[in-house]
Structures are given as C-alpha cells and as structure tokens.
Amino acid sequence: MSHNKSNLPLFFLFCLINITFCSCSKDTNVDEIIPYTYVKGTIYLDFYSELNSVGNALYFDEIDASVGYNGHGFIVVRTSTSEFTVFDATCTNDKDSEEHLKIEGSYAECPVCGSKFSLLTGGWPFNDSEAKYKLKEYRNTYYSGNNTLKIRN
C-alpha cells in the first residue's frame, strides 16, 4: 500500500519564506522620505557660467515655477560634458526643516544636522553623516546641446 502524501504543506512553507524575505527590505526608496513634487522647468546655461565645468554645482531656489519639496529648491551638477544631475535640495534626514542644503565644493551639507552628501556619486551621504539615504534625484533631464537644460519628472 502506498502513501499519497500531499505537497500542500511544503508549498505553504515555501510561500511563507518568500513573503518573509521579499517584504522586508533595508533599502528605503527616497520617494518615501521626500514626497513627490511636480517639477517642470528650463535652465538657460548661458546665464550660469559656473555650470560650464564638469564637477561644478549650483543651487536654484526655483526652476520656472517649480520650487522643489517644501520650497527647498534644487541643486544642479554638471557630471560630464553633456550630462547633468538635478537633486532636490532637501536633506533626507531632516526633510521638514526650513533650511535647504548648502553647496560646499563637490558635496552638499545640511546646516541643521550636518549631514554631507556627495554630489558627484549620486547624492549618497558620507559615512559619518546622520542621513542614511541619498538625495532625491530628478532623473528626466534633457540637455539640448544649445546650452538649455530641461528638467521634468
């Protein structure tokens, strides 16, 4: 006489293990920290000679009518001869502060908590910073080649 064992308990165990490991993540999406803010604007680079050199960054308190999360503005970084990165100037550790990040060479610093973020490596905080999450980046930027940078999200 043979036993007809069901595989149903094994299936449920497999599902339970998958749910446990897949639902818990140490990586937090920066969009959960800094809420979505509509951004649409154009920067005419002829007026901002600081952005002519790779590695330079400039703070904007608004781009057209967009002001960033909580009115903190934007940081624009030239990362190559034809590429730019645009970050929200809000500290991911202290998003409700009335202060925006200040540019200090190739990094940005929060005047409230002292967190420092690398502007040339994706906005990640330095290891000794209170902030643990990278800056919110606006990815839909388009450099037209005629010294015009369009930013959208």
mmCIF file of the C-alpha atoms, coordinates in Angstrom:
data_MODEL
# 
_entry.id   MODEL 
# 
loop_
_atom_site.group_PDB 
_atom_site.id 
_atom_site.type_symbol 
_atom_site.label_atom_id 
_atom_site.label_alt_id 
_atom_site.label_comp_id 
_atom_site.label_asym_id 
_atom_site.label_entity_id 
_atom_site.label_seq_id 
_atom_site.pdbx_PDB_ins_code 
_atom_site.Cartn_x 
_atom_site.Cartn_y 
_atom_site.Cartn_z 
_atom_site.occupancy 
_atom_site.B_iso_or_equiv 
_atom_site.pdbx_formal_charge 
_atom_site.auth_seq_id 
_atom_site.auth_comp_id 
_atom_site.auth_asym_id 
_atom_site.auth_atom_id 
_atom_site.pdbx_PDB_model_num 
ATOM 1   C CA . MET A 1 1   ? 0.000  0.000  0.000   1.00 0.00 ? 1   MET A CA 1 
ATOM 2   C CA . SER A 1 2   ? 1.491  3.358  -0.990  1.00 0.00 ? 2   SER A CA 1 
ATOM 3   C CA . HIS A 1 3   ? 1.097  6.646  0.813   1.00 0.00 ? 3   HIS A CA 1 
ATOM 4   C CA . ASN A 1 4   ? -0.219 9.552  -1.204  1.00 0.00 ? 4   ASN A CA 1 
ATOM 5   C CA . LYS A 1 5   ? 1.374  12.493 0.574   1.00 0.00 ? 5   LYS A CA 1 
ATOM 6   C CA . SER A 1 6   ? 0.272  15.992 -0.293  1.00 0.00 ? 6   SER A CA 1 
ATOM 7   C CA . ASN A 1 7   ? 2.816  18.639 -1.152  1.00 0.00 ? 7   ASN A CA 1 
ATOM 8   C CA . LEU A 1 8   ? 0.480  21.367 0.054   1.00 0.00 ? 8   LEU A CA 1 
ATOM 9   C CA . PRO A 1 9   ? 2.263  21.931 3.415   1.00 0.00 ? 9   PRO A CA 1 
ATOM 10  C CA . LEU A 1 10  ? 5.584  22.348 1.581   1.00 0.00 ? 10  LEU A CA 1 
ATOM 11  C CA . PHE A 1 11  ? 4.001  24.821 -0.803  1.00 0.00 ? 11  PHE A CA 1 
ATOM 12  C CA . PHE A 1 12  ? 2.688  26.942 2.095   1.00 0.00 ? 12  PHE A CA 1 
ATOM 13  C CA . LEU A 1 13  ? 6.064  26.820 3.814   1.00 0.00 ? 13  LEU A CA 1 
ATOM 14  C CA . PHE A 1 14  ? 7.744  27.986 0.599   1.00 0.00 ? 14  PHE A CA 1 
ATOM 15  C CA . CYS A 1 15  ? 5.244  30.877 0.269   1.00 0.00 ? 15  CYS A CA 1 
ATOM 16  C CA . LEU A 1 16  ? 5.758  31.921 3.893   1.00 0.00 ? 16  LEU A CA 1 
ATOM 17  C CA . ILE A 1 17  ? 9.541  32.016 3.469   1.00 0.00 ? 17  ILE A CA 1 
ATOM 18  C CA . ASN A 1 18  ? 9.255  34.067 0.260   1.00 0.00 ? 18  ASN A CA 1 
ATOM 19  C CA . ILE A 1 19  ? 6.897  36.582 1.853   1.00 0.00 ? 19  ILE A CA 1 
ATOM 20  C CA . THR A 1 20  ? 9.186  36.952 4.846   1.00 0.00 ? 20  THR A CA 1 
ATOM 21  C CA . PHE A 1 21  ? 12.344 37.624 2.841   1.00 0.00 ? 21  PHE A CA 1 
ATOM 22  C CA . CYS A 1 22  ? 10.829 39.611 -0.022  1.00 0.00 ? 22  CYS A CA 1 
ATOM 23  C CA . SER A 1 23  ? 8.733  42.008 2.026   1.00 0.00 ? 23  SER A CA 1 
ATOM 24  C CA . CYS A 1 24  ? 11.486 43.193 4.357   1.00 0.00 ? 24  CYS A CA 1 
ATOM 25  C CA . SER A 1 25  ? 13.989 45.452 2.703   1.00 0.00 ? 25  SER A CA 1 
ATOM 26  C CA . LYS A 1 26  ? 16.707 47.549 4.257   1.00 0.00 ? 26  LYS A CA 1 
ATOM 27  C CA . ASP A 1 27  ? 16.750 49.849 1.215   1.00 0.00 ? 27  ASP A CA 1 
ATOM 28  C CA . THR A 1 28  ? 14.233 52.627 1.590   1.00 0.00 ? 28  THR A CA 1 
ATOM 29  C CA . ASN A 1 29  ? 13.076 54.401 -1.513  1.00 0.00 ? 29  ASN A CA 1 
ATOM 30  C CA . VAL A 1 30  ? 13.959 58.093 -1.272  1.00 0.00 ? 30  VAL A CA 1 
ATOM 31  C CA . ASP A 1 31  ? 10.473 58.831 -2.667  1.00 0.00 ? 31  ASP A CA 1 
ATOM 32  C CA . GLU A 1 32  ? 9.112  57.535 0.636   1.00 0.00 ? 32  GLU A CA 1 
ATOM 33  C CA . ILE A 1 33  ? 11.274 60.053 2.504   1.00 0.00 ? 33  ILE A CA 1 
ATOM 34  C CA . ILE A 1 34  ? 10.991 63.069 0.206   1.00 0.00 ? 34  ILE A CA 1 
ATOM 35  C CA . PRO A 1 35  ? 7.466  63.061 -1.278  1.00 0.00 ? 35  PRO A CA 1 
ATOM 36  C CA . TYR A 1 36  ? 6.792  63.521 -4.971  1.00 0.00 ? 36  TYR A CA 1 
ATOM 37  C CA . THR A 1 37  ? 6.963  67.131 -6.113  1.00 0.00 ? 37  THR A CA 1 
ATOM 38  C CA . TYR A 1 38  ? 5.990  68.157 -9.623  1.00 0.00 ? 38  TYR A CA 1 
ATOM 39  C CA . VAL A 1 39  ? 8.958  69.649 -11.459 1.00 0.00 ? 39  VAL A CA 1 
ATOM 40  C CA . LYS A 1 40  ? 8.948  71.221 -14.893 1.00 0.00 ? 40  LYS A CA 1 
ATOM 41  C CA . GLY A 1 41  ? 11.392 73.866 -15.938 1.00 0.00 ? 41  GLY A CA 1 
ATOM 42  C CA . THR A 1 42  ? 14.222 75.068 -18.122 1.00 0.00 ? 42  THR A CA 1 
ATOM 43  C CA . ILE A 1 43  ? 17.643 76.379 -17.177 1.00 0.00 ? 43  ILE A CA 1 
ATOM 44  C CA . TYR A 1 44  ? 19.420 78.561 -19.721 1.00 0.00 ? 44  TYR A CA 1 
ATOM 45  C CA . LEU A 1 45  ? 23.070 77.757 -19.089 1.00 0.00 ? 45  LEU A CA 1 
ATOM 46  C CA . ASP A 1 46  ? 24.341 80.903 -20.847 1.00 0.00 ? 46  ASP A CA 1 
ATOM 47  C CA . PHE A 1 47  ? 23.438 82.771 -17.647 1.00 0.00 ? 47  PHE A CA 1 
ATOM 48  C CA . TYR A 1 48  ? 25.246 80.335 -15.309 1.00 0.00 ? 48  TYR A CA 1 
ATOM 49  C CA . SER A 1 49  ? 28.936 80.086 -16.218 1.00 0.00 ? 49  SER A CA 1 
ATOM 50  C CA . GLU A 1 50  ? 29.551 78.027 -13.050 1.00 0.00 ? 50  GLU A CA 1 
ATOM 51  C CA . LEU A 1 51  ? 27.907 75.069 -14.794 1.00 0.00 ? 51  LEU A CA 1 
ATOM 52  C CA . ASN A 1 52  ? 30.295 75.183 -17.769 1.00 0.00 ? 52  ASN A CA 1 
ATOM 53  C CA . SER A 1 53  ? 32.836 72.980 -15.947 1.00 0.00 ? 53  SER A CA 1 
ATOM 54  C CA . VAL A 1 54  ? 32.385 69.292 -15.136 1.00 0.00 ? 54  VAL A CA 1 
ATOM 55  C CA . GLY A 1 55  ? 32.037 68.760 -11.386 1.00 0.00 ? 55  GLY A CA 1 
ATOM 56  C CA . ASN A 1 56  ? 30.586 72.192 -10.623 1.00 0.00 ? 56  ASN A CA 1 
ATOM 57  C CA . ALA A 1 57  ? 27.245 72.561 -8.875  1.00 0.00 ? 57  ALA A CA 1 
ATOM 58  C CA . LEU A 1 58  ? 24.796 75.425 -8.486  1.00 0.00 ? 58  LEU A CA 1 
ATOM 59  C CA . TYR A 1 59  ? 21.793 75.967 -6.220  1.00 0.00 ? 59  TYR A CA 1 
ATOM 60  C CA . PHE A 1 60  ? 18.469 77.192 -7.665  1.00 0.00 ? 60  PHE A CA 1 
ATOM 61  C CA . ASP A 1 61  ? 15.665 78.293 -5.375  1.00 0.00 ? 61  ASP A CA 1 
ATOM 62  C CA . GLU A 1 62  ? 13.256 77.631 -8.222  1.00 0.00 ? 62  GLU A CA 1 
ATOM 63  C CA . ILE A 1 63  ? 13.212 76.440 -11.794 1.00 0.00 ? 63  ILE A CA 1 
ATOM 64  C CA . ASP A 1 64  ? 10.453 78.266 -13.619 1.00 0.00 ? 64  ASP A CA 1 
ATOM 65  C CA . ALA A 1 65  ? 7.529  77.838 -11.187 1.00 0.00 ? 65  ALA A CA 1 
ATOM 66  C CA . SER A 1 66  ? 8.885  74.658 -9.547  1.00 0.00 ? 66  SER A CA 1 
ATOM 67  C CA . VAL A 1 67  ? 10.449 75.108 -6.109  1.00 0.00 ? 67  VAL A CA 1 
ATOM 68  C CA . GLY A 1 68  ? 11.215 71.532 -5.001  1.00 0.00 ? 68  GLY A CA 1 
ATOM 69  C CA . TYR A 1 69  ? 9.949  69.764 -1.907  1.00 0.00 ? 69  TYR A CA 1 
ATOM 70  C CA . ASN A 1 70  ? 8.982  72.138 0.903   1.00 0.00 ? 70  ASN A CA 1 
ATOM 71  C CA . GLY A 1 71  ? 10.305 75.058 -1.180  1.00 0.00 ? 71  GLY A CA 1 
ATOM 72  C CA . HIS A 1 72  ? 13.922 73.939 -0.696  1.00 0.00 ? 72  HIS A CA 1 
ATOM 73  C CA . GLY A 1 73  ? 14.941 74.355 -4.339  1.00 0.00 ? 73  GLY A CA 1 
ATOM 74  C CA . PHE A 1 74  ? 17.323 72.311 -6.482  1.00 0.00 ? 74  PHE A CA 1 
ATOM 75  C CA . ILE A 1 75  ? 20.999 71.527 -6.886  1.00 0.00 ? 75  ILE A CA 1 
ATOM 76  C CA . VAL A 1 76  ? 22.203 71.117 -10.477 1.00 0.00 ? 76  VAL A CA 1 
ATOM 77  C CA . VAL A 1 77  ? 25.537 69.328 -11.030 1.00 0.00 ? 77  VAL A CA 1 
ATOM 78  C CA . ARG A 1 78  ? 27.408 69.036 -14.302 1.00 0.00 ? 78  ARG A CA 1 
ATOM 79  C CA . THR A 1 79  ? 28.598 65.417 -14.358 1.00 0.00 ? 79  THR A CA 1 
ATOM 80  C CA . SER A 1 80  ? 30.100 65.309 -17.870 1.00 0.00 ? 80  SER A CA 1 
ATOM 81  C CA . THR A 1 81  ? 30.344 67.494 -20.956 1.00 0.00 ? 81  THR A CA 1 
ATOM 82  C CA . SER A 1 82  ? 26.764 66.650 -21.910 1.00 0.00 ? 82  SER A CA 1 
ATOM 83  C CA . GLU A 1 83  ? 25.147 65.361 -18.708 1.00 0.00 ? 83  GLU A CA 1 
ATOM 84  C CA . PHE A 1 84  ? 23.683 66.965 -15.621 1.00 0.00 ? 84  PHE A CA 1 
ATOM 85  C CA . THR A 1 85  ? 22.194 65.651 -12.405 1.00 0.00 ? 85  THR A CA 1 
ATOM 86  C CA . VAL A 1 86  ? 19.448 67.510 -10.569 1.00 0.00 ? 86  VAL A CA 1 
ATOM 87  C CA . PHE A 1 87  ? 18.820 66.902 -6.858  1.00 0.00 ? 87  PHE A CA 1 
ATOM 88  C CA . ASP A 1 88  ? 16.160 68.241 -4.552  1.00 0.00 ? 88  ASP A CA 1 
ATOM 89  C CA . ALA A 1 89  ? 17.945 70.462 -2.003  1.00 0.00 ? 89  ALA A CA 1 
ATOM 90  C CA . THR A 1 90  ? 16.166 68.738 0.902   1.00 0.00 ? 90  THR A CA 1 
ATOM 91  C CA . CYS A 1 91  ? 18.150 66.770 3.493   1.00 0.00 ? 91  CYS A CA 1 
ATOM 92  C CA . THR A 1 92  ? 16.862 63.189 3.690   1.00 0.00 ? 92  THR A CA 1 
ATOM 93  C CA . ASN A 1 93  ? 17.496 63.228 7.435   1.00 0.00 ? 93  ASN A CA 1 
ATOM 94  C CA . ASP A 1 94  ? 15.683 66.496 8.193   1.00 0.00 ? 94  ASP A CA 1 
ATOM 95  C CA . LYS A 1 95  ? 13.092 66.981 5.443   1.00 0.00 ? 95  LYS A CA 1 
ATOM 96  C CA . ASP A 1 96  ? 10.791 69.223 7.485   1.00 0.00 ? 96  ASP A CA 1 
ATOM 97  C CA . SER A 1 97  ? 13.486 71.770 8.270   1.00 0.00 ? 97  SER A CA 1 
ATOM 98  C CA . GLU A 1 98  ? 13.047 75.209 6.765   1.00 0.00 ? 98  GLU A CA 1 
ATOM 99  C CA . GLU A 1 99  ? 16.710 75.154 5.685   1.00 0.00 ? 99  GLU A CA 1 
ATOM 100 C CA . HIS A 1 100 ? 17.942 73.815 2.358   1.00 0.00 ? 100 HIS A CA 1 
ATOM 101 C CA . LEU A 1 101 ? 21.247 72.090 1.654   1.00 0.00 ? 101 LEU A CA 1 
ATOM 102 C CA . LYS A 1 102 ? 24.267 74.324 1.070   1.00 0.00 ? 102 LYS A CA 1 
ATOM 103 C CA . ILE A 1 103 ? 26.826 73.513 -1.640  1.00 0.00 ? 103 ILE A CA 1 
ATOM 104 C CA . GLU A 1 104 ? 30.404 73.114 -0.410  1.00 0.00 ? 104 GLU A CA 1 
ATOM 105 C CA . GLY A 1 105 ? 32.533 72.260 -3.454  1.00 0.00 ? 105 GLY A CA 1 
ATOM 106 C CA . SER A 1 106 ? 31.654 68.722 -4.597  1.00 0.00 ? 106 SER A CA 1 
ATOM 107 C CA . TYR A 1 107 ? 29.279 67.995 -1.717  1.00 0.00 ? 107 TYR A CA 1 
ATOM 108 C CA . ALA A 1 108 ? 26.156 69.466 -0.154  1.00 0.00 ? 108 ALA A CA 1 
ATOM 109 C CA . GLU A 1 109 ? 25.760 69.955 3.575   1.00 0.00 ? 109 GLU A CA 1 
ATOM 110 C CA . CYS A 1 110 ? 22.688 70.251 5.767   1.00 0.00 ? 110 CYS A CA 1 
ATOM 111 C CA . PRO A 1 111 ? 23.015 73.310 8.049   1.00 0.00 ? 111 PRO A CA 1 
ATOM 112 C CA . VAL A 1 112 ? 20.710 71.671 10.623  1.00 0.00 ? 112 VAL A CA 1 
ATOM 113 C CA . CYS A 1 113 ? 22.059 68.129 11.174  1.00 0.00 ? 113 CYS A CA 1 
ATOM 114 C CA . GLY A 1 114 ? 25.467 68.494 9.475   1.00 0.00 ? 114 GLY A CA 1 
ATOM 115 C CA . SER A 1 115 ? 24.902 65.593 7.052   1.00 0.00 ? 115 SER A CA 1 
ATOM 116 C CA . LYS A 1 116 ? 27.073 65.742 3.928   1.00 0.00 ? 116 LYS A CA 1 
ATOM 117 C CA . PHE A 1 117 ? 26.086 64.333 0.536   1.00 0.00 ? 117 PHE A CA 1 
ATOM 118 C CA . SER A 1 118 ? 28.413 63.622 -2.392  1.00 0.00 ? 118 SER A CA 1 
ATOM 119 C CA . LEU A 1 119 ? 27.126 65.436 -5.472  1.00 0.00 ? 119 LEU A CA 1 
ATOM 120 C CA . LEU A 1 120 ? 29.370 63.528 -7.878  1.00 0.00 ? 120 LEU A CA 1 
ATOM 121 C CA . THR A 1 121 ? 28.457 59.996 -6.796  1.00 0.00 ? 121 THR A CA 1 
ATOM 122 C CA . GLY A 1 122 ? 24.665 60.013 -6.910  1.00 0.00 ? 122 GLY A CA 1 
ATOM 123 C CA . GLY A 1 123 ? 23.873 62.118 -3.841  1.00 0.00 ? 123 GLY A CA 1 
ATOM 124 C CA . TRP A 1 124 ? 24.829 59.454 -1.286  1.00 0.00 ? 124 TRP A CA 1 
ATOM 125 C CA . PRO A 1 125 ? 25.593 60.657 2.247   1.00 0.00 ? 125 PRO A CA 1 
ATOM 126 C CA . PHE A 1 126 ? 29.100 60.367 3.654   1.00 0.00 ? 126 PHE A CA 1 
ATOM 127 C CA . ASN A 1 127 ? 29.571 57.502 6.143   1.00 0.00 ? 127 ASN A CA 1 
ATOM 128 C CA . ASP A 1 128 ? 29.771 59.764 9.186   1.00 0.00 ? 128 ASP A CA 1 
ATOM 129 C CA . SER A 1 129 ? 26.553 61.648 8.332   1.00 0.00 ? 129 SER A CA 1 
ATOM 130 C CA . GLU A 1 130 ? 23.332 61.367 10.290  1.00 0.00 ? 130 GLU A CA 1 
ATOM 131 C CA . ALA A 1 131 ? 21.486 60.970 6.985   1.00 0.00 ? 131 ALA A CA 1 
ATOM 132 C CA . LYS A 1 132 ? 21.367 57.379 5.718   1.00 0.00 ? 132 LYS A CA 1 
ATOM 133 C CA . TYR A 1 133 ? 19.558 57.856 2.400   1.00 0.00 ? 133 TYR A CA 1 
ATOM 134 C CA . LYS A 1 134 ? 20.648 59.518 -0.826  1.00 0.00 ? 134 LYS A CA 1 
ATOM 135 C CA . LEU A 1 135 ? 19.244 62.787 -2.102  1.00 0.00 ? 135 LEU A CA 1 
ATOM 136 C CA . LYS A 1 136 ? 16.097 62.761 -4.212  1.00 0.00 ? 136 LYS A CA 1 
ATOM 137 C CA . GLU A 1 137 ? 17.161 62.917 -7.850  1.00 0.00 ? 137 GLU A CA 1 
ATOM 138 C CA . TYR A 1 138 ? 15.079 64.258 -10.717 1.00 0.00 ? 138 TYR A CA 1 
ATOM 139 C CA . ARG A 1 139 ? 16.005 61.858 -13.494 1.00 0.00 ? 139 ARG A CA 1 
ATOM 140 C CA . ASN A 1 140 ? 14.225 63.277 -16.509 1.00 0.00 ? 140 ASN A CA 1 
ATOM 141 C CA . THR A 1 141 ? 16.713 65.924 -17.510 1.00 0.00 ? 141 THR A CA 1 
ATOM 142 C CA . TYR A 1 142 ? 17.464 66.721 -21.104 1.00 0.00 ? 142 TYR A CA 1 
ATOM 143 C CA . TYR A 1 143 ? 20.438 68.757 -22.266 1.00 0.00 ? 143 TYR A CA 1 
ATOM 144 C CA . SER A 1 144 ? 19.676 70.013 -25.735 1.00 0.00 ? 144 SER A CA 1 
ATOM 145 C CA . GLY A 1 145 ? 23.247 70.974 -26.627 1.00 0.00 ? 145 GLY A CA 1 
ATOM 146 C CA . ASN A 1 146 ? 22.325 74.614 -27.187 1.00 0.00 ? 146 ASN A CA 1 
ATOM 147 C CA . ASN A 1 147 ? 23.002 75.464 -23.536 1.00 0.00 ? 147 ASN A CA 1 
ATOM 148 C CA . THR A 1 148 ? 19.480 74.627 -22.447 1.00 0.00 ? 148 THR A CA 1 
ATOM 149 C CA . LEU A 1 149 ? 18.715 72.109 -19.694 1.00 0.00 ? 149 LEU A CA 1 
ATOM 150 C CA . LYS A 1 150 ? 15.128 70.890 -19.408 1.00 0.00 ? 150 LYS A CA 1 
ATOM 151 C CA . ILE A 1 151 ? 14.028 69.260 -16.148 1.00 0.00 ? 151 ILE A CA 1 
ATOM 152 C CA . ARG A 1 152 ? 10.893 67.138 -15.799 1.00 0.00 ? 152 ARG A CA 1 
ATOM 153 C CA . ASN A 1 153 ? 9.666  64.356 -13.559 1.00 0.00 ? 153 ASN A CA 1 
# 
